[in-house]
Amino acid sequence: MLLVMMTSVFILGGCSELVVLDPKGPVAAQQRDLILLSIWAMLFIIIVVFVLFTIVVVKYRERKENKDYEPPEMEGSTKLEIIWTVIPILIVIGLSIPTVQTIYSLEEAPKSSNDKEPLVIHATSVNWKWVFSYPEEGIETVNYLHIPEDRAVLFRLTSADSMAAFWVPQLGGQKYNMAGMETKLYLQADEPGTYQGRNANFTGEGFSNHRFDVIAQTEGEFEDWVEETQGSAPKLTEEQYEKLMLPGEAKEMEFSSTHLEFVNHAEDAEYAIKVREKYGVTSDPHGKKEDQKNETENDSDNHENHEEASHSESHSH
């Protein structure tokens, strides 16, 4: 019964594939272990409570021979009150210690790759696309990225507009991208593969497709990809980057330079707003372009007027 309940929680919560519990890196593995520790602790508590509840119900239930029994008046039990106060405190302490330890350890690069310098990638969220900048390699990609296996990656997270949440479930938990500031997140892949990433914070009508692919490769394959991209991809111009600031989806792209040469959204929170004003594009709080919104409203008005005209015509006949 308990197994069915827990399975239902994951399925109804959108985790039917249970990728969170199938880690492919040390960061995700630590978080998986913490999740399972919490689940088993809660299951143990539930079992104890149900057992005690059953004992009390069975032992002290009403019977034919004790229908007229009246329990004596009691002021309370200091001993019991101490027990049911201390036990929850001990449970909270028991769960807090590994939680705090894990939280602090995740703020540092994984120890399994201490012999290598972390790869630095700037991950910038834009409605509704992801821009990844490799400052040391001098390349930039849109909606996908390559990383080497068995090497820590330091993501510097920011946003060009609305607040997003960078999340690659099989590599680690989410962290927020916010305009005008930078957050940091360490991740690492222990084996080659393609891992799905996404925005985990609702940002309007394009949210469902605000995704990206993380391609983990061997060190040699990663270096080959970097060299090939540096040699074959076009330079990123500011005009091209300005077009990426307009709300909407985009295909996968790659460039042999980065937007960090002319803007850092962690330091300039209004860059995207100025670009949209330049191109005459504004957005409502839900992310829809105002010109699109007005077109929709005009179409609706025209449809209503057409219906009224048709209705009047039918009456005239």
C-alpha positions as YAML, in Angstrom:
chain: A
units: angstrom
residues:
- id: 1
  name: MET
  ca: [0.00, 0.00, 0.00]
- id: 2
  name: LEU
  ca: [2.75, 2.43, 0.96]
- id: 3
  name: LEU
  ca: [4.69, 1.53, -2.19]
- id: 4
  name: VAL
  ca: [1.61, 2.32, -4.28]
- id: 5
  name: MET
  ca: [1.19, 5.64, -2.52]
- id: 6
  name: MET
  ca: [4.81, 6.68, -3.12]
- id: 7
  name: THR
  ca: [4.67, 5.60, -6.77]
- id: 8
  name: SER
  ca: [1.51, 7.66, -7.23]
- id: 9
  name: VAL
  ca: [3.22, 10.72, -5.77]
- id: 10
  name: PHE
  ca: [6.05, 10.52, -8.31]
- id: 11
  name: ILE
  ca: [3.76, 9.80, -11.27]
- id: 12
  name: LEU
  ca: [1.27, 12.55, -10.42]
- id: 13
  name: GLY
  ca: [4.18, 14.90, -9.78]
- id: 14
  name: GLY
  ca: [5.41, 14.55, -13.36]
- id: 15
  name: CYS
  ca: [8.33, 12.25, -12.50]
- id: 16
  name: SER
  ca: [6.98, 9.08, -14.12]
- id: 17
  name: GLU
  ca: [10.39, 8.35, -15.65]
- id: 18
  name: LEU
  ca: [12.00, 8.86, -12.23]
- id: 19
  name: VAL
  ca: [15.05, 10.53, -13.80]
- id: 20
  name: VAL
  ca: [15.70, 12.32, -10.51]
- id: 21
  name: LEU
  ca: [16.34, 8.90, -8.96]
- id: 22
  name: ASP
  ca: [18.60, 7.87, -11.85]
- id: 23
  name: PRO
  ca: [21.61, 10.17, -11.32]
- id: 24
  name: LYS
  ca: [24.46, 10.37, -13.82]
- id: 25
  name: GLY
  ca: [26.78, 12.53, -11.75]
- id: 26
  name: PRO
  ca: [27.99, 13.05, -8.15]
- id: 27
  name: VAL
  ca: [25.82, 16.11, -7.52]
- id: 28
  name: ALA
  ca: [22.61, 14.34, -8.53]
- id: 29
  name: ALA
  ca: [23.72, 11.24, -6.61]
- id: 30
  name: GLN
  ca: [24.06, 13.22, -3.36]
- id: 31
  name: GLN
  ca: [20.63, 14.72, -3.86]
- id: 32
  name: ARG
  ca: [19.13, 11.32, -4.70]
- id: 33
  name: ASP
  ca: [20.59, 9.86, -1.49]
- id: 34
  name: LEU
  ca: [19.14, 12.73, 0.54]
- id: 35
  name: ILE
  ca: [15.71, 12.28, -1.06]
- id: 36
  name: LEU
  ca: [15.72, 8.54, -0.35]
- id: 37
  name: LEU
  ca: [16.88, 9.10, 3.24]
- id: 38
  name: SER
  ca: [13.95, 11.47, 3.79]
- id: 39
  name: ILE
  ca: [11.49, 9.07, 2.15]
- id: 40
  name: TRP
  ca: [12.61, 6.09, 4.26]
- id: 41
  name: ALA
  ca: [12.52, 8.21, 7.43]
- id: 42
  name: MET
  ca: [8.97, 9.32, 6.66]
- id: 43
  name: LEU
  ca: [7.88, 5.78, 5.81]
- id: 44
  name: PHE
  ca: [9.31, 4.56, 9.13]
- id: 45
  name: ILE
  ca: [7.38, 7.26, 11.00]
- id: 46
  name: ILE
  ca: [4.17, 6.42, 9.12]
- id: 47
  name: ILE
  ca: [4.56, 2.72, 9.91]
- id: 48
  name: VAL
  ca: [5.18, 3.41, 13.62]
- id: 49
  name: VAL
  ca: [2.16, 5.73, 13.81]
- id: 50
  name: PHE
  ca: [-0.14, 3.23, 12.05]
- id: 51
  name: VAL
  ca: [1.06, 0.36, 14.27]
- id: 52
  name: LEU
  ca: [0.48, 2.39, 17.44]
- id: 53
  name: PHE
  ca: [-2.88, 3.55, 16.13]
- id: 54
  name: THR
  ca: [-3.92, -0.05, 15.41]
- id: 55
  name: ILE
  ca: [-2.81, -1.21, 18.87]
- id: 56
  name: VAL
  ca: [-4.77, 1.55, 20.60]
- id: 57
  name: VAL
  ca: [-7.91, 0.96, 18.50]
- id: 58
  name: VAL
  ca: [-7.85, -2.81, 19.07]
- id: 59
  name: LYS
  ca: [-6.82, -2.82, 22.73]
- id: 60
  name: TYR
  ca: [-9.09, -0.05, 23.94]
- id: 61
  name: ARG
  ca: [-12.09, -0.57, 21.67]
- id: 62
  name: GLU
  ca: [-15.54, -0.82, 23.16]
- id: 63
  name: ARG
  ca: [-16.63, -4.37, 24.09]
- id: 64
  name: LYS
  ca: [-19.77, -5.86, 25.56]
- id: 65
  name: GLU
  ca: [-18.08, -6.45, 28.89]
- id: 66
  name: ASN
  ca: [-16.83, -2.86, 29.29]
- id: 67
  name: LYS
  ca: [-19.72, -0.80, 27.94]
- id: 68
  name: ASP
  ca: [-20.35, 0.79, 31.33]
- id: 69
  name: TYR
  ca: [-16.67, 1.47, 32.04]
- id: 70
  name: GLU
  ca: [-15.85, 5.11, 32.80]
- id: 71
  name: PRO
  ca: [-12.12, 5.99, 32.73]
- id: 72
  name: PRO
  ca: [-10.86, 7.92, 35.72]
- id: 73
  name: GLU
  ca: [-10.26, 11.67, 35.45]
- id: 74
  name: MET
  ca: [-6.60, 12.45, 34.66]
- id: 75
  name: GLU
  ca: [-4.75, 15.75, 34.65]
- id: 76
  name: GLY
  ca: [-2.34, 14.51, 31.99]
- id: 77
  name: SER
  ca: [0.93, 12.67, 31.77]
- id: 78
  name: THR
  ca: [4.09, 14.73, 31.96]
- id: 79
  name: LYS
  ca: [6.10, 11.72, 30.86]
- id: 80
  name: LEU
  ca: [4.06, 11.21, 27.69]
- id: 81
  name: GLU
  ca: [4.09, 14.92, 26.87]
- id: 82
  name: ILE
  ca: [7.89, 14.98, 27.12]
- id: 83
  name: ILE
  ca: [8.15, 11.88, 24.90]
- id: 84
  name: TRP
  ca: [5.95, 13.20, 22.08]
- id: 85
  name: THR
  ca: [7.74, 16.56, 22.20]
- id: 86
  name: VAL
  ca: [11.29, 15.19, 22.23]
- id: 87
  name: ILE
  ca: [10.78, 12.57, 19.50]
- id: 88
  name: PRO
  ca: [9.81, 15.10, 16.74]
- id: 89
  name: ILE
  ca: [12.75, 17.30, 17.77]
- id: 90
  name: LEU
  ca: [15.13, 14.35, 17.40]
- id: 91
  name: ILE
  ca: [13.61, 13.49, 14.01]
- id: 92
  name: VAL
  ca: [14.07, 17.05, 12.75]
- id: 93
  name: ILE
  ca: [17.67, 17.12, 14.00]
- id: 94
  name: GLY
  ca: [18.33, 13.72, 12.42]
- id: 95
  name: LEU
  ca: [17.12, 14.95, 9.01]
- id: 96
  name: SER
  ca: [18.68, 18.41, 9.33]
- id: 97
  name: ILE
  ca: [22.27, 17.23, 9.79]
- id: 98
  name: PRO
  ca: [22.63, 15.36, 6.45]
- id: 99
  name: THR
  ca: [20.56, 18.06, 4.69]
- id: 100
  name: VAL
  ca: [22.84, 20.88, 5.82]
- id: 101
  name: GLN
  ca: [25.94, 18.83, 5.05]
- id: 102
  name: THR
  ca: [24.68, 18.13, 1.52]
- id: 103
  name: ILE
  ca: [23.70, 21.75, 0.89]
- id: 104
  name: TYR
  ca: [27.17, 23.01, 1.84]
- id: 105
  name: SER
  ca: [28.97, 20.30, -0.13]
- id: 106
  name: LEU
  ca: [26.99, 21.17, -3.28]
- id: 107
  name: GLU
  ca: [28.33, 24.74, -3.18]
- id: 108
  name: GLU
  ca: [31.78, 23.36, -4.06]
- id: 109
  name: ALA
  ca: [33.08, 21.43, -7.05]
- id: 110
  name: PRO
  ca: [32.64, 17.64, -6.71]
- id: 111
  name: LYS
  ca: [35.63, 16.06, -4.99]
- id: 112
  name: SER
  ca: [35.86, 13.28, -7.58]
- id: 113
  name: SER
  ca: [37.27, 15.76, -10.11]
- id: 114
  name: ASN
  ca: [39.49, 17.85, -7.84]
- id: 115
  name: ASP
  ca: [42.47, 17.18, -10.12]
- id: 116
  name: LYS
  ca: [40.86, 19.23, -12.96]
- id: 117
  name: GLU
  ca: [39.86, 22.87, -13.12]
- id: 118
  name: PRO
  ca: [36.08, 23.27, -13.51]
- id: 119
  name: LEU
  ca: [34.82, 24.20, -16.97]
- id: 120
  name: VAL
  ca: [33.08, 27.61, -16.78]
- id: 121
  name: ILE
  ca: [29.85, 28.09, -18.73]
- id: 122
  name: HIS
  ca: [27.57, 31.13, -18.55]
- id: 123
  name: ALA
  ca: [23.94, 29.97, -18.85]
- id: 124
  name: THR
  ca: [21.61, 32.83, -19.79]
- id: 125
  name: SER
  ca: [17.86, 32.39, -19.93]
- id: 126
  name: VAL
  ca: [15.80, 34.37, -22.45]
- id: 127
  name: ASN
  ca: [12.08, 33.95, -23.15]
- id: 128
  name: TRP
  ca: [12.11, 31.19, -24.42]
- id: 129
  name: LYS
  ca: [15.60, 30.01, -25.23]
- id: 130
  name: TRP
  ca: [18.89, 29.17, -23.52]
- id: 131
  name: VAL
  ca: [22.22, 30.82, -24.40]
- id: 132
  name: PHE
  ca: [25.43, 29.10, -23.26]
- id: 133
  name: SER
  ca: [28.72, 30.99, -23.32]
- id: 134
  name: TYR
  ca: [32.17, 29.40, -22.95]
- id: 135
  name: PRO
  ca: [34.40, 32.41, -22.11]
- id: 136
  name: GLU
  ca: [37.66, 30.44, -21.97]
- id: 137
  name: GLU
  ca: [36.96, 28.64, -25.26]
- id: 138
  name: GLY
  ca: [35.43, 31.70, -26.96]
- id: 139
  name: ILE
  ca: [32.32, 29.93, -28.25]
- id: 140
  name: GLU
  ca: [28.58, 30.21, -27.66]
- id: 141
  name: THR
  ca: [25.64, 27.88, -28.28]
- id: 142
  name: VAL
  ca: [21.87, 28.23, -28.20]
- id: 143
  name: ASN
  ca: [19.58, 25.54, -26.75]
- id: 144
  name: TYR
  ca: [22.30, 22.90, -26.39]
- id: 145
  name: LEU
  ca: [25.73, 22.52, -24.83]
- id: 146
  name: HIS
  ca: [28.63, 20.09, -24.73]
- id: 147
  name: ILE
  ca: [30.51, 19.18, -21.55]
- id: 148
  name: PRO
  ca: [33.34, 16.72, -20.82]
- id: 149
  name: GLU
  ca: [32.66, 13.73, -18.59]
- id: 150
  name: ASP
  ca: [34.35, 13.36, -15.19]
- id: 151
  name: ARG
  ca: [35.01, 17.09, -14.98]
- id: 152
  name: ALA
  ca: [33.14, 19.62, -12.87]
- id: 153
  name: VAL
  ca: [31.23, 22.33, -14.70]
- id: 154
  name: LEU
  ca: [30.68, 25.69, -13.03]
- id: 155
  name: PHE
  ca: [27.50, 27.24, -14.41]
- id: 156
  name: ARG
  ca: [27.18, 30.98, -13.95]
- id: 157
  name: LEU
  ca: [23.45, 31.55, -14.13]
- id: 158
  name: THR
  ca: [21.64, 34.74, -15.08]
- id: 159
  name: SER
  ca: [18.63, 35.86, -17.10]
- id: 160
  name: ALA
  ca: [17.98, 38.47, -19.74]
- id: 161
  name: ASP
  ca: [14.36, 38.93, -18.70]
- id: 162
  name: SER
  ca: [11.99, 36.91, -16.47]
- id: 163
  name: MET
  ca: [13.21, 34.65, -13.67]
- id: 164
  name: ALA
  ca: [13.87, 31.10, -14.83]
- id: 165
  name: ALA
  ca: [15.24, 27.96, -13.16]
- id: 166
  name: PHE
  ca: [18.09, 25.97, -14.72]
- id: 167
  name: TRP
  ca: [17.51, 22.23, -14.21]
- id: 168
  name: VAL
  ca: [19.14, 19.06, -15.55]
- id: 169
  name: PRO
  ca: [17.42, 16.36, -13.42]
- id: 170
  name: GLN
  ca: [19.98, 13.59, -13.99]
- id: 171
  name: LEU
  ca: [22.93, 15.86, -13.19]
- id: 172
  name: GLY
  ca: [21.59, 17.92, -10.28]
- id: 173
  name: GLY
  ca: [18.87, 20.08, -8.81]
- id: 174
  name: GLN
  ca: [17.62, 23.39, -10.08]
- id: 175
  name: LYS
  ca: [18.86, 26.90, -9.36]
- id: 176
  name: TYR
  ca: [17.34, 30.24, -10.32]
- id: 177
  name: ASN
  ca: [18.40, 32.52, -13.20]
- id: 178
  name: MET
  ca: [17.64, 36.17, -12.42]
- id: 179
  name: ALA
  ca: [18.33, 39.34, -14.37]
- id: 180
  name: GLY
  ca: [20.84, 41.71, -12.81]
- id: 181
  name: MET
  ca: [22.50, 39.05, -10.69]
- id: 182
  name: GLU
  ca: [24.44, 35.82, -10.96]
- id: 183
  name: THR
  ca: [24.04, 32.50, -9.18]
- id: 184
  name: LYS
  ca: [26.46, 29.59, -9.38]
- id: 185
  name: LEU
  ca: [25.82, 25.88, -9.78]
- id: 186
  name: TYR
  ca: [28.28, 22.98, -9.97]
- id: 187
  name: LEU
  ca: [27.31, 19.92, -12.02]
- id: 188
  name: GLN
  ca: [29.21, 16.93, -13.37]
- id: 189
  name: ALA
  ca: [28.46, 14.01, -15.68]
- id: 190
  name: ASP
  ca: [30.13, 10.70, -14.85]
- id: 191
  name: GLU
  ca: [29.38, 9.06, -18.19]
- id: 192
  name: PRO
  ca: [28.81, 10.14, -21.81]
- id: 193
  name: GLY
  ca: [25.24, 10.68, -22.92]
- id: 194
  name: THR
  ca: [22.60, 13.26, -23.76]
- id: 195
  name: TYR
  ca: [20.72, 14.64, -20.78]
- id: 196
  name: GLN
  ca: [17.56, 16.70, -20.95]
- id: 197
  name: GLY
  ca: [17.54, 20.13, -19.31]
- id: 198
  name: ARG
  ca: [14.78, 22.67, -18.96]
- id: 199
  name: ASN
  ca: [13.44, 25.78, -17.31]
- id: 200
  name: ALA
  ca: [11.62, 24.68, -14.14]
- id: 201
  name: ASN
  ca: [10.04, 28.09, -13.42]
- id: 202
  name: PHE
  ca: [6.90, 29.10, -15.34]
- id: 203
  name: THR
  ca: [7.61, 32.04, -17.66]
- id: 204
  name: GLY
  ca: [4.62, 32.31, -19.98]
- id: 205
  name: GLU
  ca: [3.30, 30.75, -23.18]
- id: 206
  name: GLY
  ca: [6.66, 29.42, -24.44]
- id: 207
  name: PHE
  ca: [7.56, 27.75, -21.15]
- id: 208
  name: SER
  ca: [6.80, 24.20, -22.28]
- id: 209
  name: ASN
  ca: [9.49, 24.35, -24.99]
- id: 210
  name: HIS
  ca: [12.06, 26.21, -22.90]
- id: 211
  name: ARG
  ca: [14.40, 23.21, -22.99]
- id: 212
  name: PHE
  ca: [17.96, 22.28, -23.91]
- id: 213
  name: ASP
  ca: [20.20, 19.24, -24.39]
- id: 214
  name: VAL
  ca: [23.36, 18.56, -22.40]
- id: 215
  name: ILE
  ca: [25.75, 16.40, -24.43]
- id: 216
  name: ALA
  ca: [28.41, 14.79, -22.20]
- id: 217
  name: GLN
  ca: [31.47, 13.49, -24.05]
- id: 218
  name: THR
  ca: [34.92, 12.14, -23.34]
- id: 219
  name: GLU
  ca: [37.58, 14.79, -22.84]
- id: 220
  name: GLY
  ca: [39.01, 14.14, -26.30]
- id: 221
  name: GLU
  ca: [35.63, 14.35, -28.03]
- id: 222
  name: PHE
  ca: [34.86, 17.57, -26.19]
- id: 223
  name: GLU
  ca: [38.16, 19.14, -27.28]
- id: 224
  name: ASP
  ca: [37.44, 18.10, -30.87]
- id: 225
  name: TRP
  ca: [34.01, 19.73, -30.70]
- id: 226
  name: VAL
  ca: [35.50, 22.94, -29.29]
- id: 227
  name: GLU
  ca: [38.15, 23.07, -32.03]
- id: 228
  name: GLU
  ca: [35.61, 22.37, -34.77]
- id: 229
  name: THR
  ca: [33.20, 25.03, -33.47]
- id: 230
  name: GLN
  ca: [35.98, 27.61, -33.16]
- id: 231
  name: GLY
  ca: [37.00, 26.96, -36.74]
- id: 232
  name: SER
  ca: [33.66, 26.59, -38.51]
- id: 233
  name: ALA
  ca: [31.02, 28.56, -36.59]
- id: 234
  name: PRO
  ca: [30.39, 32.23, -37.50]
- id: 235
  name: LYS
  ca: [31.20, 35.10, -35.18]
- id: 236
  name: LEU
  ca: [28.30, 36.33, -33.07]
- id: 237
  name: THR
  ca: [27.37, 39.90, -33.96]
- id: 238
  name: GLU
  ca: [25.51, 42.19, -31.61]
- id: 239
  name: GLU
  ca: [22.68, 42.46, -34.12]
- id: 240
  name: GLN
  ca: [22.26, 38.67, -34.15]
- id: 241
  name: TYR
  ca: [22.28, 38.63, -30.38]
- id: 242
  name: GLU
  ca: [19.70, 41.41, -30.24]
- id: 243
  name: LYS
  ca: [17.36, 39.23, -32.31]
- id: 244
  name: LEU
  ca: [17.74, 36.49, -29.68]
- id: 245
  name: MET
  ca: [16.41, 38.94, -27.08]
- id: 246
  name: LEU
  ca: [13.00, 39.06, -28.77]
- id: 247
  name: PRO
  ca: [10.44, 36.76, -27.08]
- id: 248
  name: GLY
  ca: [10.04, 33.48, -28.94]
- id: 249
  name: GLU
  ca: [11.66, 30.12, -29.54]
- id: 250
  name: ALA
  ca: [14.85, 29.51, -31.52]
- id: 251
  name: LYS
  ca: [16.60, 26.60, -33.21]
- id: 252
  name: GLU
  ca: [19.99, 25.29, -32.08]
- id: 253
  name: MET
  ca: [22.85, 27.64, -33.01]
- id: 254
  name: GLU
  ca: [26.58, 27.94, -32.43]
- id: 255
  name: PHE
  ca: [29.03, 30.84, -32.70]
- id: 256
  name: SER
  ca: [32.80, 31.28, -32.44]
- id: 257
  name: SER
  ca: [32.51, 34.26, -30.07]
- id: 258
  name: THR
  ca: [30.30, 35.14, -27.09]
- id: 259
  name: HIS
  ca: [27.88, 37.89, -26.16]
- id: 260
  name: LEU
  ca: [29.99, 38.56, -23.06]
- id: 261
  name: GLU
  ca: [32.10, 40.80, -25.30]
- id: 262
  name: PHE
  ca: [29.32, 43.40, -25.37]
- id: 263
  name: VAL
  ca: [26.91, 42.58, -22.49]
- id: 264
  name: ASN
  ca: [26.76, 40.66, -19.23]
- id: 265
  name: HIS
  ca: [23.15, 40.33, -18.09]
- id: 266
  name: ALA
  ca: [24.26, 39.81, -14.50]
- id: 267
  name: GLU
  ca: [25.43, 43.43, -14.57]
- id: 268
  name: ASP
  ca: [22.93, 44.90, -17.03]
- id: 269
  name: ALA
  ca: [19.38, 43.82, -16.20]
- id: 270
  name: GLU
  ca: [17.75, 46.18, -18.74]
- id: 271
  name: TYR
  ca: [19.62, 45.17, -21.89]
- id: 272
  name: ALA
  ca: [16.78, 42.99, -23.24]
- id: 273
  name: ILE
  ca: [14.19, 45.68, -22.42]
- id: 274
  name: LYS
  ca: [16.16, 48.30, -24.36]
- id: 275
  name: VAL
  ca: [16.61, 45.95, -27.32]
- id: 276
  name: ARG
  ca: [12.87, 45.21, -27.46]
- id: 277
  name: GLU
  ca: [12.09, 48.92, -27.32]
- id: 278
  name: LYS
  ca: [14.55, 49.44, -30.17]
- id: 279
  name: TYR
  ca: [12.67, 46.90, -32.31]
- id: 280
  name: GLY
  ca: [9.26, 48.12, -31.18]
- id: 281
  name: VAL
  ca: [8.44, 44.92, -29.28]
- id: 282
  name: THR
  ca: [6.92, 44.96, -25.80]
- id: 283
  name: SER
  ca: [5.61, 42.08, -23.72]
- id: 284
  name: ASP
  ca: [2.83, 41.71, -21.21]
- id: 285
  name: PRO
  ca: [3.58, 40.04, -17.82]
- id: 286
  name: HIS
  ca: [2.67, 36.62, -19.29]
- id: 287
  name: GLY
  ca: [5.33, 36.85, -21.98]
- id: 288
  name: LYS
  ca: [3.08, 37.43, -25.03]
- id: 289
  name: LYS
  ca: [4.21, 40.19, -27.36]
- id: 290
  name: GLU
  ca: [1.85, 43.16, -27.19]
- id: 291
  name: ASP
  ca: [1.63, 43.35, -30.97]
- id: 292
  name: GLN
  ca: [0.59, 39.67, -31.01]
- id: 293
  name: LYS
  ca: [-1.89, 40.36, -28.19]
- id: 294
  name: ASN
  ca: [-3.45, 43.26, -30.09]
- id: 295
  name: GLU
  ca: [-3.71, 41.14, -33.24]
- id: 296
  name: THR
  ca: [-5.52, 38.46, -31.23]
- id: 297
  name: GLU
  ca: [-7.89, 41.03, -29.73]
- id: 298
  name: ASN
  ca: [-8.58, 42.58, -33.17]
- id: 299
  name: ASP
  ca: [-9.26, 39.13, -34.64]
- id: 300
  name: SER
  ca: [-11.67, 38.47, -31.78]
- id: 301
  name: ASP
  ca: [-13.44, 41.82, -32.35]
- id: 302
  name: ASN
  ca: [-13.67, 41.17, -36.07]
- id: 303
  name: HIS
  ca: [-15.10, 37.71, -35.39]
- id: 304
  name: GLU
  ca: [-17.72, 39.17, -33.04]
- id: 305
  name: ASN
  ca: [-18.64, 41.90, -35.57]
- id: 306
  name: HIS
  ca: [-18.94, 39.27, -38.29]
- id: 307
  name: GLU
  ca: [-21.27, 37.20, -36.11]
- id: 308
  name: GLU
  ca: [-23.40, 40.27, -35.31]
- id: 309
  name: ALA
  ca: [-23.64, 41.14, -39.02]
- id: 310
  name: SER
  ca: [-24.61, 37.57, -39.90]
- id: 311
  name: HIS
  ca: [-27.20, 37.56, -37.13]
- id: 312
  name: SER
  ca: [-28.73, 40.84, -38.34]
- id: 313
  name: GLU
  ca: [-28.76, 39.60, -41.93]
- id: 314
  name: SER
  ca: [-30.63, 36.43, -40.93]
- id: 315
  name: HIS
  ca: [-33.29, 38.55, -39.16]
- id: 316
  name: SER
  ca: [-33.71, 40.80, -42.21]
- id: 317
  name: HIS
  ca: [-34.47, 37.72, -44.29]
...
